Amino acid sequence: MKVLKFGGTSVGSVENMTNVKNIINDGEKKIVVLSAMSGTTNQLVAIGQDIEAGNSAAAVEKVTTLHETYKVTVDNLLQNGDLNASVKAYVANVFSFLESCASKTFCVNLENQIVAQGELLSTYMFNAFLNQEGVSSTLLPALDFMRIDENKEPDIAYIKENFKKVFEATPDSEIYITQGFICLDTEDQISNLQRGGSDYTATIIGAAFLAEEVQIWTDIDGMHNNDPRHVENTHPISNLSFDEAAELAYFGAKILHPQTVTPVRADNIPVRLKNTMEPSAHGTLISSVTAGDGIKAIAAKDGITAIKIKSARMLQAHGFLKKVFEIFETYKTSIDMITTSEVAVSLTIDDDSNLEPILAELDKIATIEVDKNQSIVCLVGHEVVNHDDTFRLFKILQDVKIRMISYGGSQNNISLLIDSKDKINTLQKLNTYLFELVTP
């Protein structure tokens, strides 16, 4: 059995829901993971922010406006009178809950409860739509089996055990619908897998019952060799290894949640990226197979902070680097890139929520320089460090000031740190040097 995940755009309109129905209704059993309808999560986040700010009137206004949108969607989606009435009643209960939240004291978990309603709405509506269209489908509530541990990582043992219980207790069906993104925490409170987490849900479920394949359906035909939002003439990559896909996802490829391939790679369960609007397109197949060497794709990650730690007295002293890393560990802040010289260490972080206390601790042992608004440009492919064409990327040094280079830490990845204002120019120039000037 396969697991198919459809993103917000794929279920963002009645027309797109119909496309999804046509894709999944092929006579084969499958589990379908859905995101919230496009735009809904952003609006729910805005409602939560209004509540946090104490602006209940603005929150209620947003709730009312979003409710009206869903009423129209239900009327356009469901012509069956009984199903229409049933779904409208469910939708009304959801928005009644959201309106009641406006008068509550804001807390982190209330925000999670608000945001979770998007996936609950989309799956309830779509399941009713399938039933109207004569497709045998059943809802599998993700909150009955999806849970994260105290480190906010998926509790795989719990998920496997409880998914099996829920699945075996569900009436036989062709299609099983469940929510992406949402889960419970260790205290059985509603939480989530962060933005893009529906991809992660799909591969976690795929790993839980050793799926034949996991498919991620979006509005683009696979992983492209560069960012199509900023670079012309990009093209989808037909095959990527798990390692290559993981590097691209972590360093900014928006089509995948950074942890997507982690659950399935140990069991060699392939992940296929497909386009809902062009189902016949090949897309990208991610598997254990490596197809070709050299740089295959470029991705960029924004919101990076660079920290230069300079200490002529202590840098070469035993235990200095250990002290530096312990500071970041204390504040649970991951490091993306690191380079060293005789008297300095430069590193980058993408989470600056604890930057002030980190700098305060570092200041006790070294001189600190901080550069914000940086971007990491990541070049990925098999054995890129050893490939004959890799030298072409260094032509970028004549066009853009490079703050740091990470070369050799991985055979599959070379990373450049640049000022974010230079990102688009860097992506475009690299595209020319690496892809357009190379004859296949």
DRENDO-1510 file (C-alpha; in Angstrom, 1 decimal, always signed):
<recs>
REC; n; res; u; v; w
REC; 1; MET; +0.0; +0.0; +0.0 .
REC; 2; LYS; +1.2; +3.5; -0.8 .
REC; 3; VAL; +1.0; +6.7; +1.2 .
REC; 4; LEU; +0.0; +9.9; -0.8 .
REC; 5; LYS; +0.3; +13.4; +0.7 .
REC; 6; PHE; -1.4; +16.4; -0.8 .
REC; 7; GLY; -0.4; +19.9; +0.1 .
REC; 8; GLY; -2.6; +23.0; +0.7 .
REC; 9; THR; -2.7; +24.1; -2.9 .
REC; 10; SER; -3.7; +20.6; -4.0 .
REC; 11; VAL; -6.9; +20.8; -1.8 .
REC; 12; GLY; -7.2; +24.6; -2.1 .
REC; 13; SER; -10.2; +24.7; -4.3 .
REC; 14; VAL; -13.1; +22.5; -5.4 .
REC; 15; GLU; -11.4; +22.0; -8.8 .
REC; 16; ASN; -8.2; +20.9; -7.2 .
REC; 17; MET; -10.0; +18.6; -4.8 .
REC; 18; THR; -11.6; +17.0; -7.8 .
REC; 19; ASN; -8.1; +16.5; -9.4 .
REC; 20; VAL; -7.0; +14.8; -6.2 .
REC; 21; LYS; -10.1; +12.5; -6.2 .
REC; 22; ASN; -9.3; +11.5; -9.7 .
REC; 23; ILE; -5.6; +10.8; -8.8 .
REC; 24; ILE; -6.4; +8.6; -5.8 .
REC; 25; ASN; -9.4; +6.8; -7.2 .
REC; 26; ASP; -7.6; +4.1; -9.1 .
REC; 27; GLY; -8.9; +1.0; -7.4 .
REC; 28; GLU; -5.9; +0.5; -5.2 .
REC; 29; LYS; -5.9; +0.9; -1.4 .
REC; 30; LYS; -3.9; +3.8; -0.1 .
REC; 31; ILE; -3.5; +6.2; +2.8 .
REC; 32; VAL; -4.0; +9.9; +1.9 .
REC; 33; VAL; -2.5; +12.6; +4.1 .
REC; 34; LEU; -3.9; +16.1; +3.7 .
REC; 35; SER; -2.7; +19.6; +4.6 .
REC; 36; ALA; -5.0; +22.4; +5.4 .
REC; 37; MET; -6.5; +24.3; +2.4 .
REC; 38; SER; -4.1; +26.8; +1.1 .
REC; 39; GLY; -4.1; +30.1; +3.0 .
REC; 40; THR; -6.0; +28.6; +6.0 .
REC; 41; THR; -3.0; +28.0; +8.2 .
REC; 42; ASN; -1.8; +31.6; +7.7 .
REC; 43; GLN; -5.2; +32.9; +8.7 .
REC; 44; LEU; -5.4; +30.7; +11.7 .
REC; 45; VAL; -1.9; +31.9; +12.8 .
REC; 46; ALA; -3.1; +35.5; +12.4 .
REC; 47; ILE; -6.2; +34.8; +14.6 .
REC; 48; GLY; -3.9; +33.4; +17.2 .
REC; 49; GLN; -1.7; +36.4; +17.1 .
REC; 50; ASP; -4.7; +38.7; +17.5 .
REC; 51; ILE; -5.7; +36.7; +20.6 .
REC; 52; GLU; -2.2; +36.9; +22.0 .
REC; 53; ALA; -2.2; +40.7; +21.5 .
REC; 54; GLY; -5.6; +40.9; +23.3 .
REC; 55; ASN; -7.4; +42.1; +20.2 .
REC; 56; SER; -10.4; +39.8; +20.4 .
REC; 57; ALA; -12.5; +41.9; +18.1 .
REC; 58; ALA; -10.0; +41.5; +15.2 .
REC; 59; ALA; -9.8; +37.8; +15.9 .
REC; 60; VAL; -13.6; +37.4; +15.8 .
REC; 61; GLU; -13.7; +39.3; +12.5 .
REC; 62; LYS; -11.1; +37.1; +11.0 .
REC; 63; VAL; -12.9; +34.0; +12.2 .
REC; 64; THR; -16.2; +35.2; +10.7 .
REC; 65; THR; -14.6; +36.0; +7.3 .
REC; 66; LEU; -12.9; +32.6; +7.2 .
REC; 67; HIS; -16.1; +30.8; +8.2 .
REC; 68; GLU; -17.9; +32.5; +5.2 .
REC; 69; THR; -15.2; +31.2; +2.9 .
REC; 70; TYR; -15.7; +27.6; +4.1 .
REC; 71; LYS; -19.5; +27.9; +3.8 .
REC; 72; VAL; -19.1; +28.8; +0.1 .
REC; 73; THR; -16.6; +26.0; -0.4 .
REC; 74; VAL; -18.9; +23.4; +1.2 .
REC; 75; ASP; -21.8; +24.5; -1.0 .
REC; 76; ASN; -19.7; +24.2; -4.1 .
REC; 77; LEU; -18.1; +20.9; -3.1 .
REC; 78; LEU; -21.2; +19.0; -1.8 .
REC; 79; GLN; -24.4; +18.8; -3.7 .
REC; 80; ASN; -25.7; +15.9; -1.6 .
REC; 81; GLY; -28.1; +17.6; +0.9 .
REC; 82; ASP; -27.4; +15.3; +3.8 .
REC; 83; LEU; -23.6; +15.5; +3.4 .
REC; 84; ASN; -23.8; +19.2; +2.9 .
REC; 85; ALA; -25.7; +19.7; +6.1 .
REC; 86; SER; -23.5; +17.4; +8.0 .
REC; 87; VAL; -20.3; +19.1; +6.9 .
REC; 88; LYS; -21.7; +22.5; +7.5 .
REC; 89; ALA; -22.6; +21.5; +11.0 .
REC; 90; TYR; -19.1; +20.3; +11.6 .
REC; 91; VAL; -17.6; +23.5; +10.1 .
REC; 92; ALA; -19.9; +25.6; +12.3 .
REC; 93; ASN; -18.7; +23.8; +15.4 .
REC; 94; VAL; -15.1; +24.4; +14.4 .
REC; 95; PHE; -15.6; +28.1; +13.9 .
REC; 96; SER; -17.7; +28.3; +17.1 .
REC; 97; PHE; -14.7; +26.9; +18.9 .
REC; 98; LEU; -12.4; +29.4; +17.2 .
REC; 99; GLU; -14.7; +32.3; +18.2 .
REC; 100; SER; -14.7; +31.1; +21.8 .
REC; 101; CYS; -10.9; +31.1; +21.8 .
REC; 102; ALA; -10.9; +34.9; +21.4 .
REC; 103; SER; -12.1; +35.4; +24.9 .
REC; 104; LYS; -9.6; +33.0; +26.4 .
REC; 105; THR; -6.2; +33.8; +28.0 .
REC; 106; PHE; -3.7; +33.0; +25.3 .
REC; 107; CYS; -1.2; +30.2; +25.8 .
REC; 108; VAL; +1.1; +28.2; +23.6 .
REC; 109; ASN; -1.2; +25.2; +23.4 .
REC; 110; LEU; -4.2; +27.4; +22.6 .
REC; 111; GLU; -2.3; +28.5; +19.5 .
REC; 112; ASN; -1.6; +24.9; +18.6 .
REC; 113; GLN; -5.3; +24.0; +19.0 .
REC; 114; ILE; -6.3; +26.9; +16.7 .
REC; 115; VAL; -3.8; +26.1; +14.0 .
REC; 116; ALA; -4.8; +22.4; +14.0 .
REC; 117; GLN; -8.3; +23.2; +12.9 .
REC; 118; GLY; -7.1; +23.7; +9.3 .
REC; 119; GLU; -6.2; +20.0; +8.8 .
REC; 120; LEU; -9.3; +18.8; +10.7 .
REC; 121; LEU; -11.5; +20.9; +8.3 .
REC; 122; SER; -9.8; +19.8; +5.1 .
REC; 123; THR; -9.9; +16.1; +5.9 .
REC; 124; TYR; -13.5; +16.1; +7.1 .
REC; 125; MET; -14.7; +18.0; +4.0 .
REC; 126; PHE; -12.6; +15.9; +1.6 .
REC; 127; ASN; -13.8; +12.6; +3.1 .
REC; 128; ALA; -17.4; +13.7; +2.7 .
REC; 129; PHE; -16.7; +14.7; -0.9 .
REC; 130; LEU; -15.3; +11.2; -1.7 .
REC; 131; ASN; -18.3; +9.5; -0.1 .
REC; 132; GLN; -20.5; +11.7; -2.3 .
REC; 133; GLU; -18.6; +10.7; -5.4 .
REC; 134; GLY; -19.0; +7.0; -4.5 .
REC; 135; VAL; -15.4; +6.4; -3.3 .
REC; 136; SER; -15.1; +4.2; -0.3 .
REC; 137; SER; -13.1; +6.3; +2.2 .
REC; 138; THR; -12.7; +6.5; +6.0 .
REC; 139; LEU; -11.1; +9.0; +8.3 .
REC; 140; LEU; -8.1; +8.0; +10.4 .
REC; 141; PRO; -7.7; +10.7; +13.1 .
REC; 142; ALA; -4.1; +11.6; +13.3 .
REC; 143; LEU; -4.4; +12.6; +16.9 .
REC; 144; ASP; -5.2; +8.9; +17.7 .
REC; 145; PHE; -1.7; +7.8; +16.7 .
REC; 146; MET; +0.7; +10.7; +16.0 .
REC; 147; ARG; +2.8; +11.9; +18.9 .
REC; 148; ILE; +6.1; +13.7; +19.6 .
REC; 149; ASP; +8.4; +13.0; +22.5 .
REC; 150; GLU; +10.0; +15.4; +25.0 .
REC; 151; ASN; +12.5; +16.5; +22.4 .
REC; 152; LYS; +9.7; +17.3; +19.9 .
REC; 153; GLU; +10.7; +14.4; +17.7 .
REC; 154; PRO; +8.3; +11.8; +16.5 .
REC; 155; ASP; +7.8; +9.0; +19.0 .
REC; 156; ILE; +8.2; +6.3; +16.4 .
REC; 157; ALA; +7.5; +3.3; +18.7 .
REC; 158; TYR; +4.3; +4.9; +20.0 .
REC; 159; ILE; +3.2; +5.8; +16.4 .
REC; 160; LYS; +3.8; +2.3; +15.1 .
REC; 161; GLU; +1.9; +0.7; +17.9 .
REC; 162; ASN; -1.1; +3.0; +17.9 .
REC; 163; PHE; -1.3; +3.4; +14.1 .
REC; 164; LYS; -1.7; -0.4; +13.9 .
REC; 165; LYS; -4.4; -0.3; +16.5 .
REC; 166; VAL; -6.3; +2.5; +14.8 .
REC; 167; PHE; -5.9; +1.0; +11.3 .
REC; 168; GLU; -7.0; -2.5; +12.3 .
REC; 169; ALA; -10.1; -1.1; +14.2 .
REC; 170; THR; -11.2; +0.9; +11.1 .
REC; 171; PRO; -13.8; -0.6; +8.7 .
REC; 172; ASP; -12.3; -1.8; +5.5 .
REC; 173; SER; -12.0; +0.9; +2.9 .
REC; 174; GLU; -10.3; +1.8; -0.4 .
REC; 175; ILE; -9.0; +5.1; +0.8 .
REC; 176; TYR; -7.9; +6.1; +4.3 .
REC; 177; ILE; -7.8; +9.9; +4.9 .
REC; 178; THR; -5.7; +11.4; +7.7 .
REC; 179; GLN; -4.3; +14.8; +8.8 .
REC; 180; GLY; -0.8; +15.9; +8.2 .
REC; 181; PHE; +1.1; +18.2; +10.4 .
REC; 182; ILE; -0.8; +17.8; +13.7 .
REC; 183; CYS; +0.0; +15.5; +16.6 .
REC; 184; LEU; -0.1; +15.2; +20.3 .
REC; 185; ASP; +2.8; +15.9; +22.7 .
REC; 186; THR; +3.9; +13.8; +25.7 .
REC; 187; GLU; +1.1; +15.4; +27.8 .
REC; 188; ASP; -1.5; +14.6; +25.2 .
REC; 189; GLN; -1.9; +18.2; +24.2 .
REC; 190; ILE; -2.3; +19.2; +20.6 .
REC; 191; SER; +1.0; +20.1; +18.9 .
REC; 192; ASN; +2.4; +19.9; +15.4 .
REC; 193; LEU; +5.4; +19.0; +13.3 .
REC; 194; GLN; +6.1; +22.6; +12.3 .
REC; 195; ARG; +5.6; +24.2; +8.8 .
REC; 196; GLY; +5.7; +21.6; +6.0 .
REC; 197; GLY; +5.1; +18.9; +8.6 .
REC; 198; SER; +2.5; +17.1; +6.4 .
REC; 199; ASP; +5.4; +15.7; +4.4 .
REC; 200; TYR; +6.9; +14.4; +7.6 .
REC; 201; THR; +3.6; +12.8; +8.6 .
REC; 202; ALA; +3.4; +10.9; +5.4 .
REC; 203; THR; +6.9; +9.4; +5.7 .
REC; 204; ILE; +6.4; +8.6; +9.3 .
REC; 205; ILE; +3.2; +6.7; +8.5 .
REC; 206; GLY; +5.0; +5.1; +5.5 .
REC; 207; ALA; +7.7; +3.8; +7.8 .
REC; 208; ALA; +5.1; +2.7; +10.4 .
REC; 209; PHE; +3.7; +0.0; +8.2 .
REC; 210; LEU; +6.5; -0.4; +5.6 .
REC; 211; ALA; +4.6; +1.3; +2.7 .
REC; 212; GLU; +5.4; +0.4; -0.9 .
REC; 213; GLU; +6.1; +4.1; -1.6 .
REC; 214; VAL; +5.4; +7.5; -0.3 .
REC; 215; GLN; +4.2; +10.2; -2.7 .
REC; 216; ILE; +4.4; +13.9; -2.0 .
REC; 217; TRP; +2.0; +15.8; -4.3 .
REC; 218; THR; +2.4; +19.5; -4.7 .
REC; 219; ASP; +1.9; +22.2; -7.3 .
REC; 220; ILE; +5.4; +21.7; -8.9 .
REC; 221; ASP; +6.7; +18.7; -10.9 .
REC; 222; GLY; +9.4; +17.5; -8.6 .
REC; 223; MET; +12.6; +18.9; -7.0 .
REC; 224; HIS; +14.1; +21.5; -9.4 .
REC; 225; ASN; +17.8; +22.0; -10.0 .
REC; 226; ASN; +17.5; +25.6; -8.7 .
REC; 227; ASP; +14.8; +27.9; -7.2 .
REC; 228; PRO; +12.2; +28.5; -10.0 .
REC; 229; ARG; +11.0; +31.6; -8.1 .
REC; 230; HIS; +14.2; +33.4; -8.8 .
REC; 231; VAL; +15.9; +31.5; -11.7 .
REC; 232; GLU; +14.6; +31.0; -15.2 .
REC; 233; ASN; +14.9; +27.7; -17.1 .
REC; 234; THR; +15.1; +25.4; -14.1 .
REC; 235; HIS; +14.2; +21.8; -14.6 .
REC; 236; PRO; +13.0; +18.9; -12.3 .
REC; 237; ILE; +15.5; +16.3; -11.3 .
REC; 238; SER; +14.4; +12.8; -12.2 .
REC; 239; ASN; +16.3; +11.0; -9.4 .
REC; 240; LEU; +17.9; +11.9; -6.1 .
REC; 241; SER; +19.5; +9.8; -3.4 .
REC; 242; PHE; +18.2; +10.0; +0.2 .
REC; 243; ASP; +21.4; +11.9; +1.1 .
REC; 244; GLU; +21.0; +14.4; -1.7 .
REC; 245; ALA; +17.4; +15.1; -1.0 .
REC; 246; ALA; +18.0; +15.5; +2.7 .
REC; 247; GLU; +20.7; +18.1; +2.1 .
REC; 248; LEU; +18.5; +20.1; -0.3 .
REC; 249; ALA; +15.5; +20.0; +2.0 .
REC; 250; TYR; +17.6; +21.1; +5.0 .
REC; 251; PHE; +19.2; +23.9; +3.1 .
REC; 252; GLY; +16.1; +25.5; +1.7 .
REC; 253; ALA; +14.4; +23.5; -1.0 .
REC; 254; LYS; +10.8; +24.4; -0.1 .
REC; 255; ILE; +9.2; +21.4; -1.7 .
REC; 256; LEU; +10.2; +19.1; +1.2 .
REC; 257; HIS; +10.1; +19.3; +5.0 .
REC; 258; PRO; +13.8; +19.0; +6.1 .
REC; 259; GLN; +13.1; +15.7; +8.0 .
REC; 260; THR; +11.0; +14.1; +5.3 .
REC; 261; VAL; +13.3; +11.3; +4.2 .
REC; 262; THR; +14.6; +10.4; +7.7 .
REC; 263; PRO; +11.8; +7.9; +8.7 .
REC; 264; VAL; +11.9; +5.9; +5.4 .
REC; 265; ARG; +15.6; +5.7; +4.4 .
REC; 266; ALA; +16.5; +2.9; +6.8 .
REC; 267; ASP; +13.8; +0.7; +5.2 .
REC; 268; ASN; +14.6; +1.9; +1.7 .
REC; 269; ILE; +11.0; +3.1; +1.1 .
REC; 270; PRO; +11.2; +5.4; -2.0 .
REC; 271; VAL; +9.7; +8.9; -1.9 .
REC; 272; ARG; +8.2; +10.3; -5.1 .
REC; 273; LEU; +7.5; +14.0; -5.7 .
REC; 274; LYS; +4.6; +14.6; -8.0 .
REC; 275; ASN; +2.6; +17.5; -9.5 .
REC; 276; THR; -1.2; +17.4; -8.8 .
REC; 277; MET; -1.8; +19.7; -11.8 .
REC; 278; GLU; +0.3; +17.4; -14.1 .
REC; 279; PRO; -0.1; +13.8; -12.7 .
REC; 280; SER; +1.5; +12.2; -15.8 .
REC; 281; ALA; +4.8; +14.1; -15.2 .
REC; 282; HIS; +7.6; +11.9; -13.9 .
REC; 283; GLY; +8.5; +14.2; -11.0 .
REC; 284; THR; +11.4; +13.3; -8.7 .
REC; 285; LEU; +12.1; +9.8; -7.3 .
REC; 286; ILE; +14.1; +9.8; -4.0 .
REC; 287; SER; +15.7; +6.4; -3.2 .
REC; 288; SER; +18.9; +4.7; -2.1 .
REC; 289; VAL; +20.0; +4.7; -5.8 .
REC; 290; THR; +22.6; +7.3; -6.8 .
REC; 291; ALA; +22.2; +8.5; -10.4 .
REC; 292; GLY; +25.3; +10.3; -11.7 .
REC; 293; ASP; +28.0; +12.4; -10.0 .
REC; 294; GLY; +28.5; +16.1; -9.8 .
REC; 295; ILE; +26.4; +19.1; -8.8 .
REC; 296; LYS; +22.7; +18.4; -9.5 .
REC; 297; ALA; +20.9; +21.1; -7.6 .
REC; 298; ILE; +21.2; +24.4; -5.8 .
REC; 299; ALA; +19.1; +25.6; -2.8 .
REC; 300; ALA; +19.2; +28.6; -0.5 .
REC; 301; LYS; +18.4; +29.0; +3.2 .
REC; 302; ASP; +17.6; +32.5; +4.6 .
REC; 303; GLY; +17.5; +33.8; +8.1 .
REC; 304; ILE; +21.1; +32.9; +8.9 .
REC; 305; THR; +23.2; +34.5; +11.6 .
REC; 306; ALA; +27.0; +34.3; +11.3 .
REC; 307; ILE; +29.2; +34.5; +14.5 .
REC; 308; LYS; +32.9; +35.0; +14.4 .
REC; 309; ILE; +34.6; +33.9; +17.6 .
REC; 310; LYS; +38.2; +35.3; +17.9 .
REC; 311; SER; +40.6; +34.5; +20.6 .
REC; 312; ALA; +44.4; +34.5; +20.0 .
REC; 313; ARG; +45.1; +33.3; +23.5 .
REC; 314; MET; +42.7; +30.4; +23.8 .
REC; 315; LEU; +41.8; +29.1; +20.3 .
REC; 316; GLN; +44.5; +26.5; +20.1 .
REC; 317; ALA; +44.2; +25.7; +23.8 .
REC; 318; HIS; +42.9; +22.3; +24.7 .
REC; 319; GLY; +39.1; +22.4; +25.4 .
REC; 320; PHE; +38.4; +25.8; +23.8 .
REC; 321; LEU; +36.2; +24.5; +21.0 .
REC; 322; LYS; +34.5; +22.2; +23.5 .
REC; 323; LYS; +33.6; +25.3; +25.5 .
REC; 324; VAL; +32.2; +27.0; +22.5 .
REC; 325; PHE; +30.0; +24.0; +21.5 .
REC; 326; GLU; +28.8; +23.5; +25.0 .
REC; 327; ILE; +27.4; +27.1; +25.0 .
REC; 328; PHE; +25.3; +26.3; +21.9 .
REC; 329; GLU; +24.2; +22.9; +23.4 .
REC; 330; THR; +23.1; +24.6; +26.6 .
REC; 331; TYR; +20.8; +26.9; +24.6 .
REC; 332; LYS; +19.6; +24.1; +22.3 .
REC; 333; THR; +20.8; +25.9; +19.2 .
REC; 334; SER; +22.1; +23.9; +16.2 .
REC; 335; ILE; +25.1; +25.0; +14.1 .
REC; 336; ASP; +24.8; +24.9; +10.3 .
REC; 337; MET; +28.3; +25.8; +9.0 .
REC; 338; ILE; +31.7; +26.1; +10.7 .
REC; 339; THR; +35.1; +27.1; +9.6 .
REC; 340; THR; +38.3; +27.7; +11.5 .
REC; 341; SER; +41.5; +29.7; +11.2 .
REC; 342; GLU; +44.6; +30.0; +13.4 .
REC; 343; VAL; +42.9; +32.6; +15.6 .
REC; 344; ALA; +39.1; +32.4; +14.9 .
REC; 345; VAL; +36.1; +30.2; +14.5 .
REC; 346; SER; +33.2; +31.3; +12.3 .
REC; 347; LEU; +29.9; +29.5; +12.5 .
REC; 348; THR; +26.3; +30.0; +11.5 .
REC; 349; ILE; +22.9; +29.4; +13.2 .
REC; 350; ASP; +19.4; +29.6; +11.8 .
REC; 351; ASP; +17.6; +30.0; +15.1 .
REC; 352; ASP; +18.5; +33.3; +16.9 .
REC; 353; SER; +15.9; +33.0; +19.6 .
REC; 354; ASN; +18.7; +32.5; +22.2 .
REC; 355; LEU; +21.3; +34.7; +20.5 .
REC; 356; GLU; +21.7; +37.2; +23.3 .
REC; 357; PRO; +22.5; +34.7; +26.1 .
REC; 358; ILE; +24.8; +32.8; +23.7 .
REC; 359; LEU; +26.7; +36.0; +22.9 .
REC; 360; ALA; +26.9; +36.8; +26.5 .
REC; 361; GLU; +28.5; +33.5; +27.3 .
REC; 362; LEU; +30.9; +33.6; +24.3 .
REC; 363; ASP; +32.0; +37.1; +25.2 .
REC; 364; LYS; +33.5; +35.7; +28.4 .
REC; 365; ILE; +36.0; +33.7; +26.4 .
REC; 366; ALA; +36.5; +35.5; +23.1 .
REC; 367; THR; +35.9; +38.6; +21.0 .
REC; 368; ILE; +32.6; +38.3; +19.0 .
REC; 369; GLU; +31.5; +39.6; +15.7 .
REC; 370; VAL; +27.9; +39.0; +14.5 .
REC; 371; ASP; +26.5; +39.3; +10.9 .
REC; 372; LYS; +22.7; +38.9; +10.5 .
REC; 373; ASN; +20.6; +38.7; +7.3 .
REC; 374; GLN; +22.8; +36.0; +5.8 .
REC; 375; SER; +21.9; +33.2; +3.5 .
REC; 376; ILE; +23.5; +29.7; +2.9 .
REC; 377; VAL; +23.6; +28.6; -0.7 .
REC; 378; CYS; +23.9; +24.9; -0.9 .
REC; 379; LEU; +25.2; +22.9; -3.9 .
REC; 380; VAL; +24.3; +19.3; -3.8 .
REC; 381; GLY; +25.1; +16.2; -5.8 .
REC; 382; HIS; +26.9; +12.9; -5.5 .
REC; 383; GLU; +30.7; +13.2; -5.0 .
REC; 384; VAL; +30.6; +16.9; -5.8 .
REC; 385; VAL; +33.9; +17.5; -4.0 .
REC; 386; ASN; +35.7; +15.2; -6.4 .
REC; 387; HIS; +33.9; +16.0; -9.7 .
REC; 388; ASP; +35.7; +17.5; -12.6 .
REC; 389; ASP; +33.2; +20.3; -13.2 .
REC; 390; THR; +33.0; +21.5; -9.5 .
REC; 391; PHE; +35.6; +24.2; -10.1 .
REC; 392; ARG; +33.0; +26.1; -12.1 .
REC; 393; LEU; +31.2; +27.1; -9.0 .
REC; 394; PHE; +34.2; +29.2; -7.8 .
REC; 395; LYS; +33.6; +31.6; -10.7 .
REC; 396; ILE; +31.0; +33.1; -8.3 .
REC; 397; LEU; +33.9; +34.6; -6.3 .
REC; 398; GLN; +34.2; +37.2; -9.1 .
REC; 399; ASP; +30.6; +38.3; -8.7 .
REC; 400; VAL; +29.7; +38.0; -5.0 .
REC; 401; LYS; +31.4; +38.5; -1.7 .
REC; 402; ILE; +31.5; +35.0; +0.0 .
REC; 403; ARG; +31.5; +35.2; +3.8 .
REC; 404; MET; +32.2; +31.5; +4.4 .
REC; 405; ILE; +32.7; +28.3; +2.4 .
REC; 406; SER; +32.1; +24.8; +3.7 .
REC; 407; TYR; +34.0; +22.4; +1.4 .
REC; 408; GLY; +34.9; +18.8; +2.2 .
REC; 409; GLY; +32.7; +18.2; +5.3 .
REC; 410; SER; +30.5; +16.2; +3.0 .
REC; 411; GLN; +31.1; +14.5; -0.3 .
REC; 412; ASN; +27.6; +15.6; -1.4 .
REC; 413; ASN; +27.4; +19.2; -0.3 .
REC; 414; ILE; +29.3; +22.5; -0.8 .
REC; 415; SER; +27.9; +25.5; +1.1 .
REC; 416; LEU; +28.5; +29.2; +0.6 .
REC; 417; LEU; +27.5; +31.9; +3.1 .
REC; 418; ILE; +26.5; +35.2; +1.6 .
REC; 419; ASP; +24.7; +38.4; +2.4 .
REC; 420; SER; +21.0; +37.8; +1.8 .
REC; 421; LYS; +20.8; +40.8; -0.6 .
REC; 422; ASP; +23.1; +38.8; -2.9 .
REC; 423; LYS; +21.1; +35.6; -2.9 .
REC; 424; ILE; +19.1; +36.0; -6.1 .
REC; 425; ASN; +22.2; +37.1; -8.1 .
REC; 426; THR; +24.2; +34.2; -6.6 .
REC; 427; LEU; +21.5; +31.6; -7.6 .
REC; 428; GLN; +21.3; +33.0; -11.1 .
REC; 429; LYS; +25.1; +33.2; -11.7 .
REC; 430; LEU; +25.7; +29.7; -10.3 .
REC; 431; ASN; +22.9; +28.4; -12.6 .
REC; 432; THR; +24.8; +29.9; -15.6 .
REC; 433; TYR; +28.2; +28.6; -14.5 .
REC; 434; LEU; +27.1; +25.1; -13.5 .
REC; 435; PHE; +24.3; +24.2; -15.8 .
REC; 436; GLU; +24.0; +26.5; -18.8 .
REC; 437; LEU; +27.7; +26.5; -19.7 .
REC; 438; VAL; +28.0; +22.7; -19.3 .
REC; 439; THR; +27.2; +20.7; -22.4 .
REC; 440; PRO; +25.3; +17.5; -21.4 .
</recs>
